[in-house]
Amino acid sequence: MENNEKDKAVLAAIIKRFDEQRLPRLLEIKKNVNQGLTLSNHEINFLEEVFKDARENESYLKKADNDLKELVGKVMGLYQEITKKALENEQKTS
């Protein structure tokens, strides 16, 4: 398989995983923190895993089209919203 084809296949797998697994969980976590809840250890581990995967797959994402790059930016914004709100909630409870 050519590198370009391999890159496309990896990117397709990343997108599918995000769409089917990561995004629904991120939205669930966002809903929880918006309701004033703090993050569980499991949620923190999940967020760390998502961020780690994003860093590891950065080379594939750099090769992506502009629409996908825009989506990645929005996801990172969502990640930032979640962690910011979770920190605020944590500070209120301590």
HELIX and SHEET records of a PDB file:
HELIX    1   1 ASN A    3  ARG A   17  1                                  15    
HELIX    2   2 PHE A   18  ARG A   22  3                                   5    
HELIX    3   3 LEU A   23  ASN A   34  1                                  12    
HELIX    4   4 ASN A   41  GLU A   56  1                                  16    
HELIX    5   5 GLU A   58  LYS A   62  1                                   5    
HELIX    6   6 ASN A   66  THR A   93  1                                  28    
END                                                                             
